[in-house]
Amino acid sequence: MDGLQGVKALEYEKGEFICIEGLPILHLLFVFEGKAKVCFQTENGKSLLLCFYHTGGMIGEIELMMSDPIAKTSIQAISAVKCIGLPLTQNRERLLSNTAFLHFIGTTLARKLDRCSRNSAHIILDTLQARLSSYIEITNRQGVFRDKLTDVAELLGTSYRHLLRVLEKLCVQGVLEKQAPGYFIVDYAALRKNGRGFYEPVEKKGWG
C-alpha cells in the first residue's frame, strides 16, 4: 500500500512487553520473526494465557478497528521478536479506506474469534495435562522447559501444587525428565499428542 507514514522496523528482546493491557498501543505490528504470548488480566490481578503469536501474526488490529488505542491484552516476547510497525494515528484513515486491507482484517479477525472461541471451550473442558503439554511444546528452549513454575501455574489457571503433580505424571509417563535446568523433553511426539495443538500460534496470511 502506497503512502503509509512512519513505517519502521521494531525489535523486542525476550521477556520484553510488546504491549501492556490498559496502556496505549502506538503501532500496528506485523510479526516477521519470533514468538510472543498473549495474556489477559483478570479482575483479581492474575494473568491468564490466551494464545501465542509467531511469524506472520499481526498485533493491534483490534485496537485499529475499534478506534481505541488502549491495548486489550498484554503481549510479551518469549524469543527475540522482529516486526514492521505502522503508527496507528498517522495511518488509520488510509488503512481503513483500503478495501483489500479491510478484507484482510475481516478475515484475520474472524480467525482470531474462531480461535478464541475454541480456546475458551478448551480451557473449560480440557485437562491441565493437555494445556501444559502444548505450552511446553511452544515455550521450550532446545528441548528443555525451564519457565518459572509459579508464573506458569497462574497463566494456565491452576494451582502450583496441581502443576507439579501433572509435571510428575508426565515424567512417570516418560514424556519429560526432570533435570537441573528444568524438564528435558524425552518424547516429543507424545508431548505433541498430549497437547493436541491447544496453544498453536495464531497464523495470518499476508495481504496486498
Number of C-alpha atoms within 10 A of each C-alpha: 10 5 8 13 13 13 14 13 12 16 18 18 15 15 14 16 15 20 22 18 15 13 13 14 22 19 25 23 24 23 22 15 15 21 23 27 23 19 21 19 16 9 7 6 8 13 21 18 21 20 21 23 24 23 19 18 23 24 20 23 18 17 19 23 16 9 12 13 19 19 19 20 18 20 25 23 24 23 19 15 22 20 22 16 21 23 17 22 14 14 18 16 11 14 19 14 10 11 10 14 17 15 12 16 20 14 14 20 16 12 15 16 12 11 19 15 11 12 18 12 11 16 17 9 9 14 13 21 18 21 20 23 26 21 24 22 22 19 19 17 14 8 15 20 21 16 15 9 15 14 13 20 20 16 17 18 16 14 13 14 12 12 21 14 12 17 21 16 14 24 17 11 12 14 22 25 18 16 11 7 10 16 21 21 23 17 14 15 12 17 23 19 12 19 23 14 16 21 25 17 19 18 16 20 10 12 11 6
